[in-house]
Amino acid sequence: MEISGVISAILIGIVIGVLGRLAVPGRQRIGILWTIMIGIIAAFIGTGIASGLDVANTKGVDWIEWIIQIALAAFGVAALSKVKLHR
């Protein structure tokens, strides 16, 4: 993977993670680095799911892919926040 690919993954992870975090109501007890990591993972998994559903490469903005990624990030943020809350 090239350095531009790594930088792109981090930037997309930040956006997806923050949007996923905003989708979860209440206060989340995780830091920004966890949010970014969840966003990066959600972006990769969401792209795989969108490819499997054949909606990853459409003309214009891939709204369905974005929705899948953000939903996965929201789930990840909520799950990790719940785990950290019970520690």
Residue pairs with C-beta under 8 A, 6 or more apart in sequence:
9 40
9 43
9 44
10 36
10 40
12 39
12 40
12 43
13 36
13 37
13 39
13 40
13 41
13 42
13 43
14 35
14 36
14 39
15 39
16 39
16 40
16 42
16 43
16 46
16 69
16 70
16 73
17 35
17 36
17 37
17 38
17 39
17 40
17 42
17 73
17 77
18 35
18 39
19 70
19 73
20 35
20 38
20 39
20 42
20 69
20 70
20 71
20 72
20 73
20 74
20 75
20 76
20 77
21 28
21 35
21 73
21 74
21 77
23 70
23 71
23 73
23 74
24 74
24 77
24 78
24 81
28 35
28 77
28 78
28 81
29 81
29 84
29 85
30 38
30 77
30 80
30 81
30 84
34 80
35 77
38 73
38 76
38 77
38 80
39 73
41 72
41 76
42 69
42 70
42 72
42 73
42 76
43 69
43 73
45 69
45 72
46 65
46 68
46 69
46 70
46 71
46 72
47 56
47 65
47 69
49 68
49 72
50 56
50 62
50 64
50 65
50 68
50 69
53 64
55 62
55 64
55 65
56 62
56 65
58 64
